[in-house]
Each structure stands twice: as C-alpha cells, then as structure tokens.
C-alpha cells in the first residue's frame, strides 16, 4: 500500500482492515481514534491475516464489528470500484463496469460508490438499476457537484441518497452500505447527523 494515499484515506483503510483482522482472529474489536491510527506495516500485516480466508466482514460505524457479522463463504468475493480522477479512468460509468464484470467469474462484482458516480457526471439511481445484480458493497456519500470530490452531508448534494436507498430496497440488497465522509476538520457532529439520517433510510 503506497504512502502516497492521502492521510485521511490511509487512516480509514487502516482502521477497517485492522478491525476486520482483529475480530476475525476471535478477539474483541477495539475502539480506534486518529491518535491510535495504525501504520502501513500494521495494515499490511492485518490484511495478510484475513486475505484468502473466504470471509465477509462488516463493521458498525462506531468501530465495533458486531458478533455474527463474519460469515464463512465458499470463496472470496471481489468488487470493482468505480472512481473519479481528474484524468480519465477506465471504470467511471455503470456501462464501463458492466462491460468488464459480465466477462468475469461470478466472484467478481462491483463496489458501487455513489459519490464517485456523481463526480463522474452520471446518475446514481440509474447506476443502481444497471449494476443491481452485481452490487456487493455500496459506498454512501454525497457530492456537491460533478467534476470534483467535494463531500457534503448526505441528502444535501446530487447523489439522490433517498432514491438510491429506495432502489436498493427494491433489489432486496442484503450487502453492506458503508457511509463515507471525506472532509478535513472537526466532523464529529456532521458524522453523527449523517449516520442518523442514513439509518432512517436503511
């Protein structure tokens, strides 16, 4: 994992991986703060412990991984992540993703990031409808405008969060919907409000 990843994203990735590995090893998942953020060596070590185990791991927003969240499966599942970059990226639109996934094995699905769908100039509800059979994980975030990655509180941007959740309900989606909010500064109150908002739509 490259150290060129922005600090706030390194911390999110690190905590998610370390918490998952810690819990899958049978230990009580710890609470982590930014002051406890593990280094990249810790992340690589933790990821090595869970990679290849054929597991599905989920975590609550407060950092605890609930009992029963770990489910054995036949094999690992992978999700192709759509993303916005300033330069053209191969996997931006729903069509880009479907074109690739439909040629691969059934263990390959998509990790749908509705924020990046907006950033790339596409419609989030249309994306859910087109990618529905392939969605394994959803990144729930809201974006101010296309062509950039300015995060705004859920329900205040262009991501159509309520409509997206409605479509996921129609699909009887049982996977993880992970809230994301990438913003510098004091965000605790913002996060609390958005988690409460998201839970009403769940």
N, C-alpha and C positions, 0 to 999 in steps of 0.2 A: 504494500500500500504506500503510495507516494506521499511524501511530506509536503507536496505542493497543494494538497487538498486544503481548502480554506479551513481555518481553525474551528469555526462553529460546526462545520460538517464533519471534521475529524472527530470532534467530541461526540456527536450524535452516533456516528458509525461505531466508535469505540465502545460507548456505553451499551448500545444494542447488542453488539457481538459478545462483549464480556458478560453481560447479564444473561444472555442466552446460554453461553457455555457454562457459567456458574450454576445455573439452575438445572441444566441437563445432566450435570455431574451429580445431582442429588442434594446440593446444598441450598440453604435459604438464600434467595436472591437479595443482595444488599441494596440499600439506597445509595445512589451516587449523586454528588454535586459537581459543579465545574471544578471545584478545588481538588476533587478526587479523580479527575479525568485520567484514564489510563493512557500510557504511552503507546506508540505504534507497535512496539515489540510485544506488549501485552495483548494487543488486538490480534496480531498475527498468531500468537500462541493460543489464544482463546478460539479463534476461528478454526485452527488446526484440530482442536479437540471436537468440534461439532461437525466439521466438514465430512461428508461421506457417511454419516450415520443414518441417513434416510429419515430425518425428523422435520416436523413442522413446529416452529417455535413462535409464540406470541407473547407480548408483554403489555401490561396496563400502562397508562400514561404516567402513573406516579413512580414507575421504575420497577415495580414488583412483577414478577412473572407468576401468574396465578396457578395454583395446583390444578392439574388436568389440562393445561394448555399445551402440553407436549404430547403429540400423537405419533405413534410409530406408523410408518408408511412403507410401501414396497421399495420405493426408490426416492432419490432427491428430485425435487421439482425446481425448475428454474424460470425466472420471469424476465423477459426482455423489457428494459426500462426506457420508455420514451424520454427525451431530454431536449431542452433548449440550450443552444450555444450561439454565440454571436456569429460564428461561421456555420455553414450548412452542415447538418448532422444527418446520418443515414436513417435514423428512427425518430421522426418527428410526428408524422401523421398516423392516424389509425390504419390507413392503407399501407403505409410503409411497414408497419408491424405485422399485419395480417399476411402480407406478401412473403415475409420471412418465416413466420411461425407455421403456416399451413404446410410448409415443405419439411418440417422437422418432426421429431417424435412427440408423443403425447405428454412427455415430461417437460416440454417447453411451452410456457405460456407467456403472459405479459404482466409486468408490474406497471399498472396504469397510474401515472402522475398527472392529475387533472390540472395542476398549476402549470406544468410544462406544456400541456396541450394548449392552454390559453396563451402562454408566452410565444408559442409557435404559430399562433393565429388560427387555431382550429376550435371547433365547438365541443365542449365537454360531454354534453348529452349524446350527441352524435357518436362521439368516441366510445362511450359506454355501450351503446347499441351495437356498434360494429365489432367491438372487441369482446363483448359479453362472454362468449363461450371459452375465451382464452384467459380471462382475468383471474389471476391468482392472488393479487395483492393490490390495494388501492392506496395511493398517497393523496391524502385530502389536504389541499391548501388552496388559498385564493390569491389571485394576482390582479394587480391594478390595471395593467394594460398589456396588449400584445407587443412583442419586440423587446421585452425586458423581463426581469425576475423580481420586481418589487412586490414583496409579500404584503398582504393586507388581511385584517381579520376576516374569518370565514363569514360569508354572506354579504360582504361589502364590495367585492370585486366582480370579475367577469366569469368566474368559474361555475356559476349556476349550481352552487352546492346543494340546495334543497332538491332541485330537479335530478341531479346526479344520484343522490341517495334514493330518490323515488325509483329511478331506473334500476338501481342495484337491488332494491326490494322486489321489483318485478321479476328480476332474474333469479330471485331466491339465493342471492350471493351469500355464501357462508364463510368467506375468507376474511382476512384481516383488513380493516380500513384504518390506516395509520395517519394520524394528524401530524402535519408538518408546519412549522412556522419559522422561517429563516429571517431573523431581524436582530440587529445589534441593540444593546442597551438593556434596560430593565423591562422585561417582558412577562413577568410572573402574572400580573393582573390580566394582561391580554390573553395569555395562555389559559388561565382559569375560565375566563368568559367564553373562549372558543371551545374548550372541552365541554362545557355545559351546553353550548349551542349544538355541538355535534352529537352529543348524547341524546338530545331531543329528537334528532333525525334518525337515530340508529334503529 
